[in-house]
Amino acid sequence: MSTPKGILVNGYVLLKVNSETEALLERGYGIIENGYIKLKPVEALFLLHHNKIEVYSSDKKLNFSELFDIFSSLDPELYVKYMVYEDLRKRGFVVKEGFSKRAEFRLYEGYKQSKVAKYLVNCFVEGKRIDLRLLAQIVDEALRSEKELILAIVDKEGNISYYSVTKFIPKYSRMQ
């Protein structure tokens, strides 16, 4: 079985749909679009890093560093997102892009993508300020979509801590 070959197009990697690439779809990678499997940057980087695909740009085979440099020029937060994506994939989750900039990833339990994501994941760098209004918006979006919110905090050494976040609304009661 040969390694699937993808092409870099407009910030995505496209793979022709065939029996080899359909196995990637079954494991939750990419989406089908116009006869191709369209991989998001973190998906393509993960698969390239683990030798599951090859990526070409203008007939030149790209290595991980070259592809990472191209993608990170489009997204300065890519390093943190990739670290979290890779960690969650290694833990057995299917990880898909989130609904908005306030929800970076949807997280599905299990080897194959289930119908409904159980979690929304947001990535942050330890020590970097987080606007509390933004955090409240992130929590509200998770609540509206009936998902559990997970904050992934990446420290300077590349260690990742995960925190589950809920919104607590105390009920009013008169003390007697």
C-alpha positions in Angstrom: 0.0 0.0 0.0 1.5 3.3 -1.0 1.4 6.5 1.0 -1.4 8.9 -0.1 -0.2 12.0 -1.8 -1.8 15.4 -1.2 -1.4 18.7 -2.8 -1.3 22.1 -1.0 -4.0 24.4 -2.3 -5.1 27.7 -0.6 -4.1 26.7 2.9 -5.4 23.2 2.8 -4.1 19.8 1.7 -6.3 17.9 -0.8 -6.2 14.1 -1.3 -8.0 12.3 -4.1 -10.7 10.1 -2.7 -9.7 6.4 -3.1 -9.6 3.3 -0.9 -6.4 4.4 0.8 -7.7 7.9 1.6 -11.2 6.7 2.6 -9.5 5.0 5.6 -8.4 8.4 6.8 -12.0 9.7 6.5 -13.3 6.8 8.5 -10.9 7.7 11.3 -12.2 11.3 11.3 -9.7 13.1 9.2 -10.8 15.7 6.7 -14.1 16.3 4.8 -15.1 15.3 1.3 -15.3 18.3 -1.1 -15.5 18.1 -4.9 -14.0 14.5 -5.1 -11.2 15.3 -2.7 -10.6 14.9 1.0 -9.9 18.4 2.3 -7.5 18.4 5.3 -7.2 21.3 7.7 -3.7 22.5 8.5 -3.5 20.6 11.9 -4.8 17.4 10.3 -2.3 17.6 7.4 0.6 18.3 9.7 -0.3 15.4 12.0 -0.7 12.9 9.2 2.6 14.1 7.6 4.4 14.0 10.9 3.3 10.4 11.4 4.1 9.4 7.7 0.5 8.7 6.8 0.5 11.2 3.8 3.0 13.0 1.6 2.3 16.6 0.7 3.4 18.4 -2.5 3.4 22.0 -3.6 4.3 22.7 -7.3 5.7 19.2 -7.7 8.0 19.7 -4.7 7.6 17.2 -1.8 7.3 19.2 1.4 8.7 18.0 4.8 7.0 18.8 8.1 9.0 22.0 8.8 8.3 23.4 5.3 4.6 22.7 5.6 4.5 24.0 9.2 6.1 27.3 8.0 3.6 27.7 5.3 0.6 27.1 7.5 1.9 29.2 10.5 2.3 32.2 8.2 -1.5 32.0 7.8 -2.2 31.3 11.5 0.3 32.6 14.2 -1.5 30.4 16.8 -0.8 27.2 14.8 2.0 25.9 17.1 -0.3 25.8 20.1 -3.2 24.3 18.2 -1.1 21.7 16.6 0.3 20.6 20.0 -3.1 20.2 21.5 -4.5 18.5 18.3 -1.6 16.0 18.4 -2.0 15.3 22.1 -5.7 14.7 21.8 -5.3 12.5 18.8 -2.7 10.4 20.6 -5.2 10.0 23.4 -7.7 8.4 21.0 -10.0 11.4 20.3 -11.3 12.5 16.9 -10.6 16.2 16.7 -12.4 18.4 14.2 -12.4 22.2 13.6 -14.7 24.2 15.9 -17.7 26.3 15.0 -16.0 29.7 15.3 -12.8 31.4 16.5 -14.2 31.0 20.1 -14.3 27.2 19.7 -11.1 25.9 18.1 -11.9 22.2 18.2 -14.8 19.9 18.5 -13.8 16.7 20.3 -15.4 13.3 19.7 -14.8 10.3 21.9 -13.5 7.1 20.3 -11.6 6.0 17.3 -14.2 7.0 14.7 -16.2 10.2 14.6 -19.5 9.9 16.3 -22.5 12.0 15.2 -22.3 14.6 17.9 -19.2 16.1 19.5 -19.2 15.9 23.3 -16.7 18.7 23.9 -15.5 22.1 22.6 -11.8 22.8 23.1 -10.0 26.1 23.3 -6.2 26.5 23.3 -4.3 29.0 25.3 -0.7 29.7 26.2 0.2 29.7 29.9 0.9 33.2 31.1 -0.8 35.0 28.3 -3.7 37.2 29.4 -7.2 36.1 28.7 -9.9 38.7 28.5 -12.7 37.6 30.9 -15.4 38.8 28.4 -13.9 36.5 25.8 -13.8 33.6 28.3 -17.5 34.3 29.1 -18.3 34.2 25.4 -16.5 30.9 25.0 -18.4 29.4 28.0 -21.7 30.7 26.7 -21.1 29.3 23.2 -20.3 25.9 24.7 -23.5 26.0 26.8 -25.6 27.1 23.8 -24.3 24.2 21.8 -24.8 21.8 24.8 -21.1 20.8 24.9 -18.6 20.6 27.7 -15.9 23.2 27.5 -12.3 22.2 27.8 -9.5 24.7 28.1 -6.2 23.4 26.9 -3.3 25.4 28.5 0.1 24.9 26.9 3.1 25.8 29.1 6.6 26.9 28.1 7.9 23.3 28.1 5.1 22.1 25.8 3.2 20.4 28.6 -0.6 20.6 28.2 -3.1 20.9 31.1 -6.8 20.4 30.4 -9.5 22.1 32.4 -13.2 21.5 32.2 -15.2 24.7 32.6 -18.8 25.1 33.6 -20.9 28.1 34.4 -22.3 28.3 37.9 -25.4 30.5 38.5 -26.3 30.5 42.1 -30.0 30.4 42.9 -31.4 33.3 44.9 -32.6 32.4 48.3 -33.4 34.6 51.2 -31.7 33.8 54.4 -34.0 33.6 57.4 
